[in-house]
Amino acid sequence: MINYKIFIDFFDVYEDLMRFDLYEFHNPFTILFIEASDPDDACNTAALRLMRMIMKQDNSIETRIICRKIRRNLRIDKVYAL
């Protein structure tokens, strides 16, 4: 497993996420360190981590719609292998 440094941009959906307590994703341009087997797996893990944090706090239809927006609008700017 390789460590990856991922630069994430979710500015388009950040306004919808303001009501949640997202300690790792505290600003719309976030840097994450993730351990994964390849860069695609690291990007998928970052998106799933964000959606799981949201769904743990509120499991409603509106939250599921926000997760769909995240899947469509989440942008990975850069991925570096460390």
Number of C-alpha atoms within 10 A of each C-alpha: 8 12 16 21 18 21 17 22 19 21 17 14 17 16 10 14 19 11 9 13 12 14 8 12 18 13 15 15 15 16 18 16 16 20 17 17 12 13 19 10 12 22 24 12 15 17 17 15 14 15 18 11 16 20 16 8 12 12 10 9 9 11 17 15 11 17 21 13 15 22 15 12 14 18 17 17 12 13 18 11 14 10
